[in-house]
Amino acid sequence: PERRKLYGHPNEIVCLAVSHDGTRMASACKAQVAAMAQIFVWDLQSCDLLFQLSGHALTVTQMEYSDDGRRLLSASRDRHFILWNSEVEPYRPLRVVMAHSRIVWSCCLSPGGHTVATGSRDKTVKLWGCRDGTLGAEPAAGTQQPLDS
């Protein structure tokens, strides 16, 4: 059965992400302007809105928390992805990357969080090293650095 309804977004919800420990949820709605492209972060125990994150200019299309919950990844119609530090409140951007020439529809973090993958309307999948935000293949075994390096 339904437990609770969470209100606050000005438009229909497009994507959600729940932290792996089940304590936080990020939500985003359809947005045509930056003021509406905010990510809302909720406490799932109390169902309180903790804070709103600004950084994207258009609809956030997908989000994912890292396995350890220390990072939130978001992708947007504005062609960017943002890697957020979720160890501070409110979350702070670690990387803001212009990722593609068209809408970024999909994003994910590799296990361990060393690589970000993005998929776009431009018909490409790109792999990004989380340490420096540069485009490239995942580092060779033994040379990977954690997200906070």
RAKAZI-V921188 format. One record per residue. N is the residue number from 1. PHI is phi in radians with two decimals (none if undefined). PSI is psi in degrees with one decimal (999 if undefined). OMEGA is omega in degrees with one decimal (* if undefined). Layout:
n=N phi=PHI psi=PSI omega=OMEGA
n=N phi=PHI psi=PSI omega=OMEGA
This chain:
n=1 phi=none psi=154.9 omega=178.4
n=2 phi=-1.11 psi=131.5 omega=179.8
n=3 phi=-1.65 psi=-38.7 omega=-171.8
n=4 phi=-2.89 psi=151.7 omega=171.6
n=5 phi=-1.96 psi=137.3 omega=179.4
n=6 phi=-1.94 psi=126.2 omega=-176.3
n=7 phi=-2.02 psi=156.2 omega=174.0
n=8 phi=2.64 psi=-33.0 omega=-179.1
n=9 phi=-1.23 psi=145.1 omega=-179.7
n=10 phi=-1.40 psi=-15.1 omega=-177.1
n=11 phi=-2.40 psi=-179.4 omega=-178.8
n=12 phi=-1.08 psi=144.2 omega=-178.7
n=13 phi=-1.30 psi=135.2 omega=-178.6
n=14 phi=-1.87 psi=-38.6 omega=-177.9
n=15 phi=-2.67 psi=156.4 omega=180.0
n=16 phi=-2.40 psi=153.4 omega=172.4
n=17 phi=-2.55 psi=134.9 omega=178.7
n=18 phi=-1.98 psi=135.0 omega=177.2
n=19 phi=-1.10 psi=151.3 omega=-175.6
n=20 phi=-1.13 psi=-22.8 omega=176.4
n=21 phi=-1.54 psi=-1.8 omega=175.3
n=22 phi=1.32 psi=15.4 omega=-177.1
n=23 phi=-1.67 psi=-23.8 omega=-176.1
n=24 phi=-2.22 psi=150.4 omega=171.8
n=25 phi=-2.38 psi=136.6 omega=173.7
n=26 phi=-1.86 psi=140.6 omega=178.9
n=27 phi=-2.38 psi=151.8 omega=178.9
n=28 phi=-2.54 psi=151.0 omega=-177.6
n=29 phi=-2.11 psi=171.8 omega=175.8
n=30 phi=-1.05 psi=135.6 omega=-176.0
n=31 phi=-2.56 psi=133.0 omega=175.2
n=32 phi=-1.83 psi=-10.8 omega=178.9
n=33 phi=-2.41 psi=157.8 omega=-176.1
n=34 phi=-1.03 psi=-35.6 omega=-178.1
n=35 phi=-1.07 psi=-26.4 omega=179.2
n=36 phi=-1.69 psi=-7.0 omega=-175.5
n=37 phi=-1.55 psi=22.6 omega=-178.9
n=38 phi=-1.32 psi=148.5 omega=172.5
n=39 phi=-1.69 psi=127.9 omega=176.5
n=40 phi=-1.67 psi=134.1 omega=176.9
n=41 phi=-1.99 psi=125.0 omega=-173.7
n=42 phi=-1.99 psi=147.3 omega=168.6
n=43 phi=-1.52 psi=121.0 omega=-175.5
n=44 phi=-1.38 psi=-16.0 omega=175.1
n=45 phi=-1.32 psi=-51.6 omega=-176.7
n=46 phi=-1.57 psi=-18.0 omega=-174.3
n=47 phi=1.15 psi=21.9 omega=177.2
n=48 phi=-1.47 psi=144.6 omega=170.5
n=49 phi=-1.32 psi=118.9 omega=-177.8
n=50 phi=-1.44 psi=-47.7 omega=179.8
n=51 phi=-2.95 psi=169.2 omega=178.3
n=52 phi=-2.09 psi=138.2 omega=-178.1
n=53 phi=-1.87 psi=129.0 omega=175.8
n=54 phi=-1.91 psi=140.0 omega=178.8
n=55 phi=3.08 psi=-29.9 omega=178.1
n=56 phi=-1.66 psi=155.1 omega=-179.5
n=57 phi=-1.76 psi=-19.0 omega=-179.3
n=58 phi=-2.40 psi=-176.5 omega=-176.0
n=59 phi=-0.83 psi=129.0 omega=170.7
n=60 phi=-1.37 psi=122.4 omega=-172.5
n=61 phi=-1.65 psi=-26.8 omega=179.0
n=62 phi=-2.79 psi=151.1 omega=177.5
n=63 phi=-2.48 psi=155.3 omega=175.3
n=64 phi=-2.70 psi=136.8 omega=171.6
n=65 phi=-1.49 psi=147.9 omega=174.0
n=66 phi=-1.20 psi=160.8 omega=-179.2
n=67 phi=-0.95 psi=-38.7 omega=-177.1
n=68 phi=-1.57 psi=-0.6 omega=177.9
n=69 phi=1.33 psi=5.7 omega=-175.8
n=70 phi=-1.49 psi=-11.8 omega=-178.0
n=71 phi=-2.39 psi=150.3 omega=170.4
n=72 phi=-2.16 psi=131.6 omega=177.6
n=73 phi=-1.88 psi=133.3 omega=176.0
n=74 phi=-2.30 psi=144.5 omega=176.6
n=75 phi=-2.20 psi=155.8 omega=-170.8
n=76 phi=-2.55 psi=162.6 omega=172.1
n=77 phi=-1.12 psi=-16.3 omega=-179.4
n=78 phi=-1.37 psi=5.1 omega=174.9
n=79 phi=1.40 psi=7.8 omega=-179.4
n=80 phi=-1.90 psi=157.8 omega=160.4
n=81 phi=-2.13 psi=151.7 omega=177.7
n=82 phi=-2.20 psi=131.6 omega=172.6
n=83 phi=-1.81 psi=115.2 omega=-174.4
n=84 phi=-1.75 psi=142.9 omega=171.2
n=85 phi=-1.46 psi=109.2 omega=-177.8
n=86 phi=-1.67 psi=14.2 omega=175.5
n=87 phi=-1.54 psi=-8.8 omega=178.6
n=88 phi=-2.09 psi=158.5 omega=178.0
n=89 phi=-2.16 psi=127.9 omega=-9.4
n=90 phi=-1.22 psi=161.7 omega=179.3
n=91 phi=-0.96 psi=147.9 omega=179.2
n=92 phi=-2.06 psi=141.9 omega=177.7
n=93 phi=-1.20 psi=130.0 omega=172.5
n=94 phi=-1.60 psi=-39.8 omega=-180.0
n=95 phi=-2.45 psi=134.9 omega=169.7
n=96 phi=-2.15 psi=113.0 omega=-171.9
n=97 phi=-2.14 psi=125.4 omega=170.3
n=98 phi=-1.28 psi=102.9 omega=-166.0
n=99 phi=-1.61 psi=-34.6 omega=-171.3
n=100 phi=-2.52 psi=169.7 omega=177.7
n=101 phi=-1.55 psi=-9.6 omega=177.8
n=102 phi=-2.33 psi=-176.5 omega=-179.3
n=103 phi=-0.91 psi=135.1 omega=171.4
n=104 phi=-1.58 psi=111.8 omega=-177.4
n=105 phi=-1.55 psi=-28.2 omega=-170.0
n=106 phi=-2.50 psi=148.9 omega=175.9
n=107 phi=-2.66 psi=152.7 omega=174.3
n=108 phi=-2.75 psi=158.4 omega=176.1
n=109 phi=-1.84 psi=138.7 omega=175.4
n=110 phi=-1.22 psi=156.3 omega=173.8
n=111 phi=-0.97 psi=133.6 omega=-175.3
n=112 phi=1.54 psi=-14.5 omega=173.0
n=113 phi=1.28 psi=24.4 omega=-177.7
n=114 phi=-1.50 psi=-19.9 omega=-175.8
n=115 phi=-2.36 psi=139.0 omega=171.2
n=116 phi=-1.83 psi=135.2 omega=172.4
n=117 phi=-1.99 psi=137.1 omega=177.2
n=118 phi=-2.25 psi=144.6 omega=177.1
n=119 phi=-2.21 psi=142.0 omega=-168.5
n=120 phi=-2.38 psi=163.9 omega=171.9
n=121 phi=-1.12 psi=-16.9 omega=178.3
n=122 phi=-1.35 psi=7.2 omega=174.4
n=123 phi=1.26 psi=25.3 omega=177.7
n=124 phi=-2.19 psi=151.8 omega=167.5
n=125 phi=-1.97 psi=131.3 omega=-179.8
n=126 phi=-2.14 psi=144.1 omega=176.0
n=127 phi=-1.91 psi=135.0 omega=-175.7
n=128 phi=-2.21 psi=133.7 omega=173.4
n=129 phi=-1.31 psi=126.9 omega=-176.8
n=130 phi=-1.21 psi=-24.9 omega=-175.6
n=131 phi=-1.13 psi=-43.6 omega=-176.7
n=132 phi=-2.14 psi=-0.3 omega=177.5
n=133 phi=1.25 psi=11.4 omega=-179.2
n=134 phi=-1.56 psi=153.3 omega=177.8
n=135 phi=-1.29 psi=136.6 omega=176.2
n=136 phi=2.93 psi=172.8 omega=178.4
n=137 phi=-1.26 psi=158.0 omega=176.9
n=138 phi=-1.05 psi=138.2 omega=-178.9
n=139 phi=-1.02 psi=155.7 omega=178.1
n=140 phi=-1.09 psi=154.0 omega=-179.9
n=141 phi=-0.92 psi=137.9 omega=178.1
n=142 phi=1.55 psi=-9.9 omega=-179.3
n=143 phi=-1.97 psi=0.8 omega=-177.7
n=144 phi=-1.21 psi=142.8 omega=177.8
n=145 phi=-1.97 psi=145.4 omega=178.1
n=146 phi=-1.19 psi=165.9 omega=-176.6
n=147 phi=-0.98 psi=-32.7 omega=-173.8
n=148 phi=-1.61 psi=10.9 omega=-179.6
n=149 phi=-1.33 psi=999 omega=*
